[in-house]
Amino acid sequence: MYPPIEPYDHGHLDTGDGHLVYWEVCGNPEGKPALVVHGGPGAGCTPGQRRGFDPERYRIILFDQRNCGRSLPHASDPAADLSTNTTQRLVADMERLREHLEVDRWLLYGGSWGSTLMLAYAEAHPTRVSEMVICGVSMTRRSEIDWLYHGVGRFFPEQWQRFREGVPEAERDGDLLAAYARLMSDPDLAVRAKAAHDWADWEDAVISLEVNGKPNAYSDRPEADLLAFTRICAHYFSNAAWLEEGILLRDAYMLAGIPGVLVHGRFDLGCPLENAWQLAQAWPDARLVVVDDSGHTGSSTMAKAVPAALDGFAN
């Protein structure tokens, strides 16, 4: 990873529908434009995400997606309306940000939920994307959501049972994610806080076997950020991200001509390697790099593979 750097410009983008989306730019003002698309949804961008890029060769742009990070209003406030926080609105925000910063084409980098958003943007605006580097492929299909919040529970039955018991008894045999979404909109902070911690405990269980990764990656964040993260995740996943099932994979042919590198951990239980493999088969210009010692939260090998992929596009 490259040394830490600080932004030389930042601001809030008015989306015109009640949101102020935080953005920042660092690196070389004359360098190759690159946009970091964070995961979650609702995780927010972090200083570490700047460090995969050579600051001498890249103009590095980061933004906090709606209602998280430094964007306003913040989803930790139950009064914040999430009805205008959808995949399609986030794609529009990215395009509005590109125009605001006067970027013609940019490289996209991100992973997990970020890969879903990157693919949705690139398939909507293929002429605006120069390359893509994805670390941990997710296309947020209903089958993937069901696996992450139910199927993978076969490896962690005790922890999944606690996740299930985090919602009211009458809702435990129904849509758990919709039930969590309702809990995260409760006016009682104690109710929201318990639901957020129950959710994070489950996410942490899924990554708990990753000996080279980051333990407790989901719960280890400030309380307000955890509340926002959980609320936005439940909001998105209970609505299948407002995406037609399988649409991103089906439309991957639209990425023809966009070079891509897919870096994926072989032992990623949350986003199984099959996701990346399927996308690589459908995307003519993508190269799949499988990291054998990594899961979803990475490893030292993955920490080298990602900058190597970005260096390869720094022209």
N, C-alpha and C positions, 0 to 999 in steps of 0.2 A: 504494500500500500504506500501511496505517496504521503509526504508529511502533511500535517494539518494546515489548512488555509482558512482565511476568513473572507466573507463576501465583500465586494467593493461596491455593490449596489443591492438594494432590496426595496420592497414596497408591498402594497396591497392592491390587487386587481379587483375593481368593482364589476361583478358579473351582471349587474342590471336586474337581478331578481332577489336581492336581499342578502347576498354573500359578498364578503371581502376575502379574497384568496391570497394568502401570503406567498411571495416569491423572493428569491435571492439569486445573485449571480456572482461567481468567483472564477479565479483562473485568469486566462489571457483574454482581454476584451476583443482581440482580433483573432482568437483561436477558433477551432472547429466547434460549432454549437452542439451541445449535448444536453438533453433533459433527463433528470432523474425522476422516475415515477415510483413513489414509495408503495409499500404494501399495506396490509391490514385487511380490508380497507379501514382507514382511520388511524393508522400508526403515526403519520406525520413524517416529515423528512428529518434527518439527523446529520450532525457534522461529519460523522464517519462516512456518509455516502458521497462526500466530496472527494474522498481520498483514493478512489479507484482510478481517477483520471490524472494524466500528466498535466499539471497546471500551466505549463509553458505552451502546451499545444491545444488545450481545450478551453472553450468558454462554457463553464459548467453552470447549468440552470437547475435550481431545485424549487419545488413548490409544495405547500401543504394542501392536500385536497380538501374539499368543503367540510367545514365543521370540526376540523382537527388541527393539531399543532398550533400555529399562530394565526390560522384563518378564523374568521368571525362570521356569525356567532358560533360559539364552541358547544359541541354536543354534550359536554358534561352538564350544561344547563338544560333541565328538562323543558324549559320554555322554547329552546331552539327548535325551529320547525325543520324536520328532515324531509319533508315531502318533495322538496326541490333538489334533493341530493340523490341523484341516480347516475348510472354509468353514462347515459347519453349526455347529461349535464356536465359531467367531468370531462368527457371528450370535447365538448364545446368550450370548456374552460381552458383546456390545453391549446386549442386552436386560437382562442382569444389572446392567450399569453404569448403565443408565437408571433401574432401580429403586433402586439404591444411592444415586444422586444425587437421587432423588425428582423426576425429570423426568416430566412427563405426555406431552408431544410435543416433538420437536426437529427442527430443520433438519439435513439431512445434507450435508456438503461433502467432496469428495475427487475423485480421478481415477485413471486408469490401472487397476491392480488394485483400487484403492479403489472405483472405480465398480462393479465386479463385486460387491464385498462390500456396498456401499450398496444395490444393486438386490436382492440376495438378502435383505437385512434388510427393505427396504421392502415386498417382495412377501410376506414372512412376517408382518410387523407393520405393515400399511398405516395403521392408526389411530394409530400412534405417530409418524408422520412428518408434519411440517407442510409442508415444502418440500424440494427437493433442488437443489443446484448441482454439476454434474459437469464437470470439466475434463479432457478426454481420455478418451473413452468406450471401455471394454473390457468385453466380457461373457464373456471367457475361454472362448469356444467352441473346440472342437478345431481348427476351421478357422483361428481367429485364432492359436492356439498354433503350428500348423504354418506359418503365414505368417511369424510373428516369428522362429522358430528354423530355418526352412528356406527358404520361398518368397522372402522378401526378400533372400536370398542372391544372387539373380540380379543385384542391384545392387552387391553386394560379394562377388564370387566368391572372391577371394583371402582375405579375412577369414573368410568362411564355411568355407573349406577348413581354415583354422587352427583354427576352433571345432570342426569335425568331428574333426580330428586330436588334439584335447585328450583324447579318450577312447581306451581300448585299441583296437588295430587290429581285434580280433575283434568289436568292438561298433559300429564306424563305419557299418555298413549297417543297423543296427537302431535301437532307440529311443535316440537321443542323450540325451534329457532324463533317462531312467531311468539311463543310464550315468553322467551327471553326478551324479545323486542318490546313486548308490553311491560315487562318488569323494568326495563331500562328507561321507560317513559313515565314511571311512577313518580309522583311528586315527593314521595318520602325518600330522602337521601339514604336512609338505612336499607331500604328495599333495593335501591339501585346499587348500592355498594356491595351488598351480599351477592346479588346476581352477577356483578362484574367480577368479583373474586371467584365465584363458582365457575364462571366461563373461563377465566384465565387459568384456573387450576386444571381444567380439562385440556386446554391448549398446551400447558406445560407438561402434562402427562404424555401427550402425543410425541413430544420431542425428548422425553426423558431418557431414551435409550441412546441418544447421540453423544458418544463419549468424547468426540472432538468438537462438539458444538457448544452453544451457550445455554447453560441450564437456566430455568425459570425466566426465559426470554420474554414471556408474555406478562407475567405478574410483576416483573421488576421494572416498574415505571411509576411516575407520580400518580397520585390518586385521581386527579382531574383527567389526566391523559388516559388512564385505565377506563374510567367511566365513558369517555368519548369513544375510545377504541371499541369497547364492547357494544355500546349502543349502535355505532355505525356498522360493525360487523353483523350484528343481529338484524339490523335494518336491511342490509344488502342481501345476506344469505337467505333470509326468510322470503325474499322476493326474487330469488335466483338471479340477482343483479340486473333484473329487467332485460335479460338476454334470451332470445329464442334458443332452445336447447341445441347445443352443438354448433351454433352459428359461426363461432370464431374458427373452429377447425374446418368447417365446411367451406368457409370463404377464405381459407389460407392461400388459395391460388392467387388472390389479389395482392399477395406480398411478393410475387415474382418480380425479380429485379432489385429487391431490397436484401442485401447481404445480412445474415444473422448468425449469431453464435448462441446456442442454448447450453448453459452450464447447469448441470443437475446432479445432485447427490444421489448415489445409488440407494442409500438407506433413508431416503426421505419418506417417512410414513404418512405425513399429512398430504403431500402432493406427490404421489407415486411416480416413479420414473416413466411409467407408461404414458403419462401426459406428454412429456417431452419427446418421447419416441414417436408418438402419433403425430405431433406437430411437425417434427423433422421430416416425416414421410410426406406430409402434405405441402410443406413450404419448400419450393424448389431450391432456394438459395441459402437454406439454413444448414449449419454444421452443429452436430450434437457432441458435447464434451461431457462424458460421464465421470464424476469424481467419486472414486471408489471408497474413500474414507469419510465421506460426508453425508449428513442428513439435510434437514431443512434449514438449520441454523448455521451451516457452513463448517469449515475446517481450515487449517493452515494451507492445505492444498488448494481449496477453493479460493482462499484469499489471494492466491497467486494466479489462479486461472482467470479470474475476472479482470484484473488490470491487464493481463496479457492479451485478453480479447479486445479490451478497449484500446490498448496500445496498437493493436493491429489495424485499427480503423482511424488512428490519429494521423491524417494526412493533410 
